[in-house]
Amino acid sequence: MEFETKAIHSGEERTSDDGINAITPPIHLTSTFLRKDIGSLLDGYAYSRLSNPTRTILEKKLADLEGGRFCLCFSSGMAAETVLIMSLVKTGDHIIASDDLYGGTKELLSMLFAESFGVKVTYVDATSTRDIEKAITKNTKLIWLETPSNPLMKLCDIKSISVISKKYRVKLIVDNTFASPFLQKPLLLGADAVVHSTTKYLNGHSDSIGGAVITSDKELYEKMNFVRKIDGAILSPFDSFLVARGVKTLAIRMRQHEENAMKIAEYLEKQKKVKRVIYPGLKSHPQYELAKKQMSGFGGMLSFELYGGLTEVRRFLSGLKIISLAVSLGGIESLIEHPSSMTHGVAQGKNIGNNDISESLLRLSVGIERVEDLIADIASGLKKIQD
Ligand SMILES: Cc1ncc(COP(=O)(O)O)c(C=O)c1O
């Protein structure tokens, strides 16, 4: 089956066991399940913190779409990251992470795992496979990448980094939230696990918070399943239903996000009040060639810098009527945010940020509205900035 078909049908094998034959699987809003006997279950389900049929549908679907054997879904992207890291490291271990990551991930790594649990974290420019290799020590347990990264849209060469990770027996983790499995499949390029904030493109409608980890590594899956069971950060049946429903239109949404983002990036590049535009689909992106090789499309996320500072940023934002000022991304509606004060504000303040996140940088999650309306909105924002 091709991607679009899997997105709709995977995990939803028809059964007529319940005598109802609904085309859309029901939401199993139950905390617990009837048992056959004290020693045996009826259909494999015992308690919804352990597993739930609605969540199982989503987990099968996401595993299939990423080309992995196993998937676990969590109550947020951050919960997915926490369980994944807890399953792989202990005190004294070392993590290599990209210097451009979602601010919350840096807070998790540096302010929880490093400060409270004695895990060492080194940030490197992960666009350089050589710099990653140089940072490896005998205690390194994992390499953590985002590609494209949040918010600087840096790309990491998953295949070449996976050669290094295998050589040193280090786990390679890729946060695939920005690309989605429609555009990039890190497991097929050599990653050991893929992590998602399902809050973003997978759900696609800005009405659910969730996360997922997909892997083909049985030992890692079993460890994470144990940690999730005792930690309890599961995705609820209702949210599982929402994400599984959202995923069905992922391909068609991603195509439109990308078409719109490309046109907006090209428009922004021509504007004299715009200092630089960072979008992997532009020839000016330093890793345009890698994007073409590693991804099957460039996605719907872009960042740009205005000339000036906070005053110009505020003036620009005041002119927007369609594009909303809000954190998050990957929904059908366009959202804009100011990384240095919003998503990455804490990390920047704690000196674990990135010097390239200037105060005139804005991150745009391009929605699937009519692109002419979005460009007119951006033009009205730019008009607010004085010449
Ligand atoms: C790339 C990336 N990974 C992970 C997360 C965390 O996900 P959540 O907000 O669902 O916990 C985010 C949130 O913005 C993100 O942008």
PDBQT file of the ligand as one rigid body, heavy atoms in Angstrom, charges set to zero:
ROOT
HETATM    1  C1  LIG A 401      10.079  19.909  17.199  1.00  0.00    +0.000 C 
HETATM    2  C2  LIG A 401       9.261  19.746  18.440  1.00  0.00    +0.000 A 
HETATM    3  N1  LIG A 401       9.421  18.635  19.193  1.00  0.00    +0.000 NA
HETATM    4  C3  LIG A 401       8.726  18.437  20.332  1.00  0.00    +0.000 A 
HETATM    5  C4  LIG A 401       7.829  19.387  20.795  1.00  0.00    +0.000 A 
HETATM    6  C5  LIG A 401       7.085  19.146  22.085  1.00  0.00    +0.000 C 
HETATM    7  O1  LIG A 401       5.807  18.691  21.799  1.00  0.00    +0.000 OA
HETATM    8  P1  LIG A 401       4.511  18.934  22.748  1.00  0.00    +0.000 P 
HETATM    9  O2  LIG A 401       4.256  20.400  22.771  1.00  0.00    +0.000 OA
HETATM   10  O3  LIG A 401       3.436  18.131  22.075  1.00  0.00    +0.000 OA
HETATM   11  O4  LIG A 401       4.863  18.405  24.103  1.00  0.00    +0.000 OA
HETATM   12  C6  LIG A 401       7.627  20.547  20.045  1.00  0.00    +0.000 A 
HETATM   13  C7  LIG A 401       6.662  21.569  20.519  1.00  0.00    +0.000 C 
HETATM   14  O5  LIG A 401       6.552  22.650  19.988  1.00  0.00    +0.000 OA
HETATM   15  C8  LIG A 401       8.365  20.734  18.851  1.00  0.00    +0.000 A 
HETATM   16  O6  LIG A 401       8.226  21.847  18.103  1.00  0.00    +0.000 OA
ENDROOT
TORSDOF 0
